[in-house]
Each structure stands twice: as structure tokens, then as C-alpha cells.
Amino acid sequence: MWGNAGQRSLARSALEEGTIQLNRALAQIAALPSTAVVRREQIKFQVALANALMHIKGYAAAETKASLDQARLYIERAEALGEPPEDSLLLSVLYGFWVANYVAFNGDATRALAVQFLALAEKQRRKVPLMSGHGIMGASLLLTGDIAGGQAHCDQAIALYNRAEHRPLATRFGQDVGVATLSYRSFALWLLGFPEAARTDIEHALKKAREIGQAATLMHTLAHAPWTHFWIGTYNVADTLIEEVIALASEKGALMWKACGMMHRGTLLALTGKAANAIPMITSAMKAMRSTGSTLWIPSFLSYLARAYAELGRLNDAWRCISEAMTAVETSKERWCEAEVNRIAAEIALKSPEPETAQAEAYLEQALAIARKQQAKSWELRAAMSMARLWRDQGKPDEARDLLAPVYGWFTEGFDTRDLKEAKTLLDDWRREAVRRQTDHCSPPDQRFARGHRWRASSPLRSSTIAKPALPSASCGPLRSVTAPPQTLAVSGVSRLAQQVRQLRDVGGDAARLIAGEALVGRGVASGGSASAFYAETGTGLIQINIKVFRHGEIGCPSMGGDNDDTFTHGSAAARVRIGNACSSTAKQSVSISKTTADTRYTQEHMIDVGDVPGHQVRIYEINVTYKKGELAFDGVEVKEGWGRSMSDYTNGSGPAMTYATYVLEDGNKVFSKSTVAAQTTANPDGTKTVKFIAVENFVGGTGRFAGIRGQILSSGSRVPGEKALTLQGTGEYWIEK
């Protein structure tokens, strides 16, 4: 009776009450004669007790470990008697040992237990163990520095997750596996350079956690969510989440989650210039965290503590903390934040009374090398900004720009996030300085060209459709407003405008520029409702044009009168955006892809050695993918096959690639997409190699009624070098603009 009552209490998140009831049940069972039925109940209640203790005492607390050890002894005794328990109970105990090592972070043990769990799951070939196995393998790889590999396993876990079928398992695995894996993937996506996708994942995780209504799942998600908001710079959102997790953990008596929330509060204080308040908060929270047996995220928290000490000029304390963080990285193998720890060490070196620039540069070189090895583009961007500032201050602006511009230019999303806005500001400052230097020694502008200048564009905006008058050979002028004819952008849809008319990034990259009638479309995405600055160069100088862009699906449709044109001006220059019927589109629809080697084949493949460094090759290839009935459809129309035409730039099997895909539909129409791909080749224990990749696929149009298709798929997969096939899994959504 007590055992069933305890399980009901856990199901309604009464963790402390459930723990008391389960202990009573186990005490009663210990006094009963040992039978097969009694032994099964004993194992079931012991596993439930261990899961409750994870949240009350902490995953790595002595009481939790003792409970797991007891569950394992009961299972071993039952197996010796020929009474093997349910597989899910055995896996729950194995998960408990994994999570104990994960929270008291031991990278080697965590990965080994994840391998053991996944091997057992693959042997059973059942969805629940496979989903859980891929989830914990993803988290293990992510935190030990194999970020792309971690994201690939998270993708597989999420693809296997079925909400109705798997939510009841939350009490056996501590929290809902699907929601937890979304939190892990949000980490990976931000680190890999996809901040918008990371924000989407963590928002989705929070929404699902609230829907489930289980306190353990919500606390787990609330404790992970602040990281993403710290990184993208939405501190107000992080603050709200921190307050919520502290309140909920206090209510439920969850010591570890409360300590984690307090640690986040201290981190937020450090990030918002309140170093004096941050230091005691982080220090006391870290002590409370360690009292539960947890050391998870300690290297990162220590780096924020070091930063706070440095802000107050307490450099000895700052060096002590950063040294402790580096030691923790090495001993625990928690390497996901290693690049950032080195970057913060460089910032501390520069705060000395006599800045240690050589030491700072060495730390930044190390940060860049680690970030590149891990494909952690967001850490690489931060390290590149720090190094660029250092070189700028040393009088090397060109080297600074050449370092930062290509890193910034790699990004395809998240241009409203803190780091990317900061990088853009740096590059814009250098651009303006370059213009100023140029005007100091250039010839007078060609007035005849200014009088004849006219810019025209058709819809959609492409460089090939724009009249391109010849530039005068040697003219330049100051940045200023000049009289110029209105420039009209006739665009068929708001989201197309966001995709094709991009934010200006002039110096050092593939900028979106309006120069003497020529449009060069670069990367970058104009944020919903934000103003984007463009520059048009005429013979009398540069004019700035501000265009307000509304992105479909984010802020709703702007209210406009007349023919839905809107005009924005800067000085006497004007730009007009035709909104048209962009706000009329189909509802967003989910899409998922899961293909095995049996369904994919390479039809063409050409390799070219570059010759600059060993192993550097350019590869051009074509892939055909076949789809069975019911596997993939767009707006109800089945896909028959897909074709991918790609080019990769790999060194020793790792690096970036780009793919143009065509989906052939049953009605004869086609859907087109473009993907950015990152691949990594890893060695397996048996000496073979595996190429793992992740991709962000954007739908860019199609034929017939699919001309307005838009959306995105996040996917991952793998292949064996030399084999003519691959595996692929992905999920996303799309809509069709009318």
C-alpha cells in the first residue's frame, strides 16, 4: 500500500512525501517472506526511491548513490534466481549511475556508461531504451567537447520521442527524456553557432515541461534554460527563469536545483556589472552545490567568479579561480567551456596594472584553437573579438578585421543576439575608420556619375536582376546624406525580404551592399521588426537607407494602408518596401526525415587535393534519396525522391560543406532547399572511422504552388568513409506563403 502511495505522490510531484512513503514500503517488504512477487515489488520501489532522491538530495549525493547500489543488489539477486526484472528497471538503475557521474562530472565514466547503456539499448532494438541511450550519449559527448557528435545523438533521441508513449517514464529516468534532450541540444546548437535554433529548442523545452506538470522535469529545464539566455544576452528572461527555479526547488525541497539556481543568480550579477554582489552569491551557491555531490558546470561558474574578482581589481583571487577552473577542466574532462575559460584568462591578463599582452595573446590563441577543434563557432566568435580588440589596440586594425570578419561572416542567424551585435559594431567601426582614412587621400568625386546614378530592382531581389552602371575608376567621398531618387524594393513576401535583403556588414565580409546600383546578397538575417541599415554609394559619397523589416511568423503582420507599401527615409534618400500579400500563408507544418543507408546512394563524387596542407580536399558530390509512401510529404503531396548536390571543404575528413537539394513530388512539382553543413571524422575503437555531420536546411522555394515554401530542418547523420550511402535524421517545420 505504501509503495503505490509513494509512486502516486511522485507522479504529482510530492517528492518529499513520496520518499517517506517509499521508505515505509521498503521497510514493510523487508519483513515479508521473500517471494518472486515480493522481490519484483522491492526492485520497483527501490528504483522509484532512487529517482526521488535524485531531486531532493541531488543526483550525486551519498543517499542517492546508496539507493542505486541497493537497487542494483536487488536486481543481481533476482537475476541469480532466474527472475530478471523488467528491462526498463535495469536501464533506470544504469541511468542512475550515469547521471550520478554526469552531475559529479567524470567525463571518462560518463562516456563509458553512456556507451554501455546505448549498446544494451541497441541490442534490445526497442524505442524507449534507444531514445534514452541517444539522449545520455548526446549529453556525454557534448560536455566532454564533442559538440557536433553530441548534437547528432540528441537529434536521434528527439526523433524517437513520442509524447504520449514516453511521458510516463519520467519517474523512472528522473525527468522526461524528450524535454531533457531538448535542453541538451539547445546547449549544442548555441555552441555550434546557431543561436536562434538554440533559443527555439529551449523555449520548446520549457513549454513542454510546463505542459507535463511534473516538478522534476520543470526544475531540470529551468536549471538549463538560463545558460542559453546568458549567451544570447536576454538577461531579463534569464532572471525570470532563475527566480522560478529557486522558488520551485525551495517548495519541493530540491537542494541541488536550488543551489544551481543561486549559482545562476550570481552569474547574472557578474554579467550585469554587479561584481561585488556576484562574488558572495557564487561562492555560497558553489558550496551548497558541492554539498550535494555535484560539480557539474563548476569550471564555467568558476570563470564567472574569476571575472567578477577581476572587475573589482582583486587579480590574485581572479587568477586563483581561473586556475581552479582550468584544473577542473583537465581532471573532470568537462571541456565544453574550455575555450571560454581560456578567453576569460586572457581578459584577466589584460586587467593587470601593466597589461600582460603576450600572455593574453597566448591564452586567446589557445581559445581559438580549442573552439575550432570543437567546431564551437560561438566561442570562436568571442575569442576572435577579444583578439581583434587586442590587435586593434596594438595598432593592427587590418589584422584584427581579417581575423573577425570571416568568423562573423560564417553565421547565418542570431543577428539580434548580444555577441553578433557586438561583432557587427566592431566591424562597422572599422569600416567607418577605413572610409575616413580613404577620404584623407582620394580624388574628388565624379559629379557626372552622381547625376546619372539610378538604382533599380525587380522581385525577388537578386544581383542578376539589377542594372549595374559602371563605377568611376577613382572616386570617393565622405559618408553623408545626398539627394538621390527613391529606391523601390518590390518584394513578394516579408520573409523573402528577410532572407534576401540582409543586414549590412561592409568591411571584411560578404556584405549586403547597395553600391552604385549593385546588390550583393550576403549572410545575416534581418530581425523581425528591426531597422536594417543599408548604404548606397554614389559619386558624391555614401548614403544610408534605413529599411524596417518585418519577418513572417514572428511578430505578426504589420498594419498598413493603401497598397501595403511602406516608406522609410534617411535624409533625402528614401526606400520603399512593398509588403504585398506576404501575411497570407499556410499554417506552419512539422516535417521529419529519417533515412538509412538502404535509401541513400552517392551517384557522383569527385575529389580534388588542394595541396596547401596534408589532407585538405575539395569534394563535389551528388546524392540520391528515395522515399517510400507515407515517409515524407509537403502540404499533403508525397515526395518520391530527393537529390542533393554538394561541395565540401574538408581537412582530414572534417570541415564545412554546402548542399543544394531538390525534392521531387508526386504531382510533378519540386521543392528546393539550401543547407549549411559541418562534418567531423572520428576514429572508432575498432580502428574504423565515421563521418558525423549536422546540417541546417532552409527551404528557399519551389515550383507551382510550392513557390512560396519557407522553413527549416535541423538534421544530423553519419557515413563510413568510402561507402556510397549515409544515414540521415532531421526535424523541422515549413509554411507556404501565398
N, C-alpha and C positions, 0 to 999 in steps of 0.2 A: 504493500500500500504506500509506504513512504517513498519507495523508488519511483512509482508512477507519479506521485505528487511532485517529487523533485523535478522530474522531466517536464511536467506541465508548468512548473514555476520557471524553469529555464526558457521554455517556449514563449512565455510572456515577459521575459527579461527581468524576472525577480531573481537575480543572481545569488545574492546572499541567502535568501530564503531557500532557494533550490539547493544550495550547498549544504545547509543544515539538514534538509530532508534526505538528501542522498547519503550523507554520512550515517544518519539513523538507519536507512535501509541497509547499508552495507554492514552495520553492526548487527542488525537482526539476522541477515543472511549468514554471517559468520557463526551464529549459534545454531543454525539448522543443519540437519544431516546433509552431507554432500551428495547431490544427485546431478544428473546431466542438466535438468531444468534449472536447478539452483545455480549451477556453475555458469550457465548462459546468462542468467539474470545478473549474477555478480559481475561478469565482464561488462555487460551493458551499462550498469550503474556506475562502475568504476571509470569507464571511458567518459560518461556524462559528467562525473565529478571533476575529472581532469580538465575537461573543456570549461567548466565553470570557474575553476581555479585560475585558468589562463588569464581571465579578465579581472578577477578580484585581486589575486596576489601578483600576477604577472606571468608571462609565458615561460620565463626562465627562473622563476622563484623556486626555492628549495621545496616548498609544499607541492607545487605543480609537478616538478620532476619526480618527487616521491610517489605521487599519484599515478603518473605514467609508468614508473617502474613496477608498481603494483599491478597495473592493468596488463603489462607485458608478462609478468609472472603467472597471472591467471590464464592468459592465452596459451602460454607454453605448457602449463599443466593440462589444459583441455586438449591441446593437440597431442600430448603424450598419451592421453586416454582415448585417442581416436575420435575426439569431438571438436573438430576445427570450427572456430566461430565464423560468423559472417565476415566476408571479405572486407566490408566497409568498416567493421570494428577494428580489424587488424590494420587497415590503412589509416584509421583515425589515430591509433597509437603511434604508428610510424610518422604520421603528420605531426603529432605532438612532439616527438623527439626532434623532427626537423625544425619546427617553429621555435623550440627552446634554443637550438643552436643559432637560429636566424636572429632572434632577439638579443641573445648574449653573443653578438656576432662572431662566428667562427667560419670564415669563408670556405676552408677546406672541408670541414664537417658538413656544412650546409649543402655544398655541391654534391658531396658523396651521398648524403641521404636523399637528395632530390633525384640523383641517378638511380638509386635503389628503388625509390618509390615509383619512378616512371617505368623502370624495367618490369616491375611487378604489374603495373597497370597495363603495359603493352602485352604482357603475357596473358592477361585476362581478357583483353580486347573488349572491355566494356566502357561505356561513355563516362560514367562518374569517375572511376579511377584515372582515366586518361585526362579528363578535364582538370582534375586536381593535380595530377602529375605535371602537366604542362604549366599550370599556374605556379607551382612552387619552383619548378625549374626556371621559369622566366624570372621570378624574383631573385633566385640564387645567382643566376648569370648576371643580371642587371647590377646587383650590388657589388659583385666581385669584378666589375669592369667590362664584361662582355655585354655591352648595352644592346647592340643590334641583335645578338643571339637571344637575349632576354626578351626583347620585344617580339621576336618571332614566336617564341613559346607562348607568350601572353596572347598573341593573336590566335593561336591554335586552341588555347583554353576557352577564349571568348566565343570562338566559332562552335565549340561543342556545348556551350552552356544553354540549357533550357530552363527558363524561369520557373515554370510550373513544376517541372520534374525535380529540379535540384535545390530549390529554396529550403525544403525540409531538412536538408543535410547540414544546414548552418550550425546546428547544435553538436554535430559530430566533428566539424572541422573549424570550430571556433567562431567562424563568421561565414557569410555567404561567399562562396568561391568566386562566382562571377563578378560580384561587386568588388571584392578584394583585388582581383586580377585587373579590373579597370583602373584601380588606383596605382598598381604597379606599372601598368602600361603608360599612364599619364607621366610618371617619372621618366620612363624611357623615351617617350616622344619629345618631351622638352629637351632632354639631354642631347638627343639626336638632331635637334634643330627644327622641331615642328611645334612651336608654342601654341598655335591655335588648336591643333589636334589634341595637344595635352590638356588645354582648358576644356575642350569638349568632353574628353574622357572623364575628367574629374567631376565636372558638372553632372554628367550622366550617372556616375557612380553615386554621388550624393542623392540624386533624385531616386535612384533605385533603392538605396539604403533607407531612405525615409518611407518609401512605399512598403518595404518589407516589415518595418516596425519592430525589428529586433535590435535591442540596445547594443549588443556586442558588435554587430555589423556596422551600425551607425558610428560607434566610437572609433572603430578601426578606420572608417572612411574619413571621419572628421579629423583624425590624427594625421592622415596622409595629405589631406587637401591643402593645408596651409603652405606646404612646400611649393606647389605649382603657383600659388598666388604670390608667394615671396618672389619667385623667379620672374614672373611676368610683370610684377610691380603693382598688383592690385591689393595694396596693403589694407584698405578698408574692408575688403571681402575676407582677407585672412584674419583680421581682428575679430570679425563676427563669428567665424568658424572656431577660432580659439576659445572665445568665451563660451560657445556652445559645448565644446568637448569637455572643458573644465567643469561646467555645471552638470553635464550628464554623468561624467565619471565620478563626481562627488556624490551624486544621488545614488549611483549603483555601487559605490564602494570600490571602484576600479582604480587601484593605486597607480598602476603603470600608465594608464591613459591620462590620469590627472597630472602625473609628473611630466608626461610628454606635452600636454597642453601648456603647462607652466614653462617648459623649455621653449616652446614656440612663442609664448608671450615675451620671454626675454630676447629671443631672436628678433622679433618685430621691433622691440625697443631699440636694439642695436642698429637695425636697418633704417630707423626713422630719426636718428640723431639723438637718442636718449641714452647714451652710453652709460652714464652714472647710474641709471635705474636698471639697465640691462645686466650689468655685472652681478649684483646680488641675486637677481631673478634667475639667471642661467646657472649660477653656482649652486644655489639651493635646489633648483629643479634637477640638476645633474646628480646631486647627492641622493635625492629621492628616487630618481630613475635607477641608479645603480643599486639602491637598496632592494629593488625588485629583481635583481639579477640581470637587468637589461643594459647593454652597451650599444644598442642599435642607434645609428646616426651620430654617435658621440664624436667622431672626427669632424663632422660638419659643424656640430654645435660648438666644439672647442675653437674652431676657426672664427666663428662669430664672436665668441668671448674674447679671443685674441684681438679681433678688430675693435671691439669696444675698449679694451685696455689701451690700444694704440691711439684711439681718438682722444683719450684723456692724458696722453703722454706717458703712460706707465709702460714703457717699452720692455723692461725686463719681464714683467708679467705677460706682456703680449708674446714675447719670444718663448717663454715657458709654455704657454698654451699652444702655440703653433707647433712647437717641437713635440708636445704630447700628442697633438693631432696626427703629425707625420708618423710617430711611433705606432699609434693605434692603427693607422692605415697598413703599415707593414706587418704588424703582428696579427691583426684580425683578417687582413686581406679585403677589407671593405674599401674598394678602390674607386667606386663611382664618383666620389668627390675629390679624388686625389689632385686633379688638375687645379681645381679651385683653391684647395689648401695651399698649393704652391704659389698661386697668384696672390693670395692674401699675404703670404710670407713676403712676397716682393713689395707689396704696398707698405708693410711694416718697415722693411728696409729703407724705403724712401721717406719715412717719417722721422728718421734719426736726425739729430741736430745738424750733422753733416751727412746728407743722404748717401747711402751705400749703393750707388748706381750700378756698379759692376755686380754686386751680389743680387740686386733686384733683377738685373737683366738675366742672370743665370737662372733665377727662380722662374722668370717668365718664359725663358726658352724651355725649361722643363715642363711648365704648364702647357705650353703649346704642343710639345712633343707627345705628352700623355693624352691630351684632348684629341689630337689627330689619330693616335693609335687606337683610341676607343671610339672614334667617329663621333665624339661628343662636340657637335658643332656649336652648341650654346656656350659651353666652357671655352671653346676655341675663340669665339667672338669676344668674350670677356677678356681673355688673356691678350688677344690682339689689340683690344682697345687700351689696355694698360701699357703694353709695349709701345703702341703708337704714341701715346701721351709722353712716355719717357723719351722716345726718339725725337718727338717734336720739341721738347724742352732742351734737347741736346743740339738743336739746330739742324735736324734731319727730317724736314717735313715730307720730302718726296718718298723716303724710305718708309716713313710712318703711313702715308697714304697707300703706298703699294702693298703694305702688309695688311691693312684693314679692309681696303676696298674689295678684294676678291672674297674675303670671308663674309662680309656683309652681302656681297652680290650673290652668294650661294643661296641665301634664304628666299623662300617663296611665299611665306606667310608670317603673320605675327608682327606686322609693321607698326601696330599701335602699342606694342609691349615695351617695357622700360629699356631693356638693353638695345633693342633695334632702333628706338628713337634716339637714344644716346649716341649710337654709332652714326646714325644719319646726321645728327647735329655736328659731330666731329668732321665728317666728310664735307658737309655744306660749308663749314668754317674754312676748311682748306680750299674749297672751290672758290669762295669769295676772295680769299687771300691770293689765289692764283690769278683771278680776274684783275685784282688790284695791281699785282706785280706786272701783269701784261700791259695794263693801260699806262704804266710808267714809261714804256719804251716802244709803243706801237704807233703806226702811222694813222692819220686822220681817217675817219670812216668814209666809205664810198656813198656819198649822198644820192647818187643816181640809183644805186641799188635799193636804198631805203624807199625812194619814191615808187619804185616798181614792185616792191615786195608784196606778195599776196599768198595767203596760206589757204589751202582747200583740202577737205577730206570727205570721203564718202563713207557709207556704212556697210559693213563694220570697218572700224579704223584699222588699217594695215598700211605699212610703209609702201607697199607696192601700188596703192591706190592714190597716192598723194603726188600732186605736182611738185617737182623738185627743181626750182630755179638754181642756177649755178651760183656758188658763193664767190664773192670777190676774193682775190688772192691774198690781200694783206690789209685787212681792216679789223678794227676792234674798237671798243668804246666802253664807257662806264656802265655799270648796272643802273638803269633808271627807267622810269616810265616814259614812253613815247607815244605819239599818235599813231595808231595802227587800225586797220579795218577790223570790224568784228570777225571773229573766227568761229565758225559753226561746226559743232561735232554732231553729226546725225547718227545716233546710235540706236540700235533696235531694242536694247534692253539694258536695264540698270546693272545687272550682274555682268553683262558683257562689257559695259563701260569699266566696271571694277577690274575685270580681267585684262582689258586691252589698253586702257588709259591708266598708266601706272604712276606711282609717286616718283617725283624727280629724284634721281641720285646721279648727279652730274660727274663729279670728279672720281676717276678711278674705277669705273664700272660700267656695266651695260645699263646706262641711264635711260629713263623715259624722257626724251627731249623733244622739244619743238624747235628745231633750228632751221631758220631760213626756209620754212615750208616743208621740212622733212621730219617725219615722226619715227623715232626709233623705239620700239616697244621693248622694255626690259622686264626684269622681275619685279616683285613687290606687288602688294595688293592694297588698293585704296580702302581705308576702313569705312564701315557704314556710317554715313553722316559726318565724316570728317572732311576738312578742306584740304585739297591737294594743290601744291604749288607747281606750276609749270613755267618754263622760261622759253620765250621765242627770241631768237637773235635776229635783229635787223641790222641794216647798215649803220644805224645810229645808236646801237647798243643792245642791251638785253632788256626785254620787257617781261614782267612777271604777270602770269594769269592765274587767278585762283578759281578752281572749279570745285563746287561742292558735290560730292558723290554719295549716292545712297545705294548701299548694296542690298540686293534682293534677299529676303528671308531673315534679315537681322533686325531691322528697326521698323519694318512695315513700309508702306508706300507713302511717299511724300504727297501732301495735298497741294495740287497745283491747278490753276485755272487755264482756260483757253485750250491751246493745243498741247498742253503739258510741256512747254518749253520753259526753261529757267535760265536766267542770265546772271552771271556773276562778273564783276568788273574789278580791275585794279588800275587806278589812274584812269587813263582814257582807253586802255586796252579792254576788250570785252571777250567773253567766251560764252557760248550758249549751248546748253545740253538739252537734247530732245529726249524726253522721258518715254514718249510713245506709250505702248501698252505693256511695258515691262512688268507692271504689277499684276498682270494676268498670267497665271501659270498653274500647272497642276500641283497637287499637294506633294510634299516630299515622300518618297517611297524608299524602303530599305532594299538593299541588294547585298548578296553574299556569293562568294565564289570559293569552291573547294575542288581542286583538281589534283589527280595523281599522275605518276609518270605514264600510266597507260593512256591518258587522254592528251598528252602533250608530246610534240616532237619538233626538233630543230630541222628546218628544211634547207637553210643555208647558214654557213658560218665561215668567216674569213678572219684570219689573224695576221696582224702586222706588228713586227717588232719595232719599237720606237728607236731604240739604240742609245738612249741617254743614260739609263741606269739598268742594271740587270733585272729582268722580269717585267719590264714596262712594255705592255702591249695594248694596241688598239684593236678592238674586236667588233666586227659588224656581223649581225646575225638576224635570222628570221625564225619565228616560232609559230607553229600552228596548234590551236587548241580546239578540240571537238567537244560539243555539249550534247548530252542526252536530253530527251524530252523531260521537261519539268525542272531542269537544273538551273537555268538562268533565263530571265525574261525581262524586257523593258516595256513598261506600260502594257503588260499582258501579251506582248509579242515574243515568242520563243527565239532564243539565239541558237543558230545552227553551228557556227564556228567562229573562232577569233584568230586574228593574225597580228603578231607583234613584230615590228621592225625596229631594231635597236642598235645602239652603238655604246660600247663600254670603254673606259679608260682605266685599266687595271694595272697595278703593280703587284706581282706575285699573287694574282687572283683576287685582290681586294681593291675597291675603289668605286667611283661613281659610274652611272650609266643613265641613258635616256631612252625611252621607248615610245613609239607612236603605235597605237593599237586601233584595229578596225574590227568591230563586232558585226557579223553578217546575220541579219534577222530573216525569219521565215517569210515575211511579206516582201522581201527584196530590199528593204531599207538597210541602212548601215548606221552605226553609232561610232563616233571617233573619240579617242582619248589620248592624253599625253601624260607620261609618268616620269617622275624623278626617282631614281633607284640608287641604293647604296648596298654594296656587296662586301662580304668578308669571307675569306677562305680560312678554315681552321683544320688542324690535324686531329684525327681521331686516335684513340688508344691503340687500335689495331694497325696503325700506320697509314690508313687511307685518309683522304681529305674530303671535306664537304664545303660547298659554297652556300652560304646563307645570305639571303637578301631581304631587304624591306623596300617597299615602294609606296609612293603617294601618287595615285592615279586621278587625274582630273578629266571629267567629260567636257569636251570642247565643242560638240555639235554633232550633226548627223545629216541624213538625207530625209526628204519628205517631212512627215510630222515630227521627226526627231531632230530637226534642225536646231531647236532651242534647248536640247538636253544639256543640263548642267549638274554638277555634283562631284563627289569624291569617294574613292575607295582607298582604305589603308590596307595593304596586303603584305604578306611575307611568304617565303618559300625557300626551297633548297634544291640543290642538284649535286651530282657527283661529277667532278671534272672528267671530261672525255665522253660521258654518256649523253645521248641525244634526247634527253627528256628532263623534266623537272616537276616538282610539286609546288602547289600554289594555294594559299588560303587568303581570303580577304573579306572585309565587311565595309559597308558604307551606305550612302544614300544618294538619290538623284531627284530632280524635278524637271519638268519640261515647260519652258517659257513659251507662251502663245503669242 
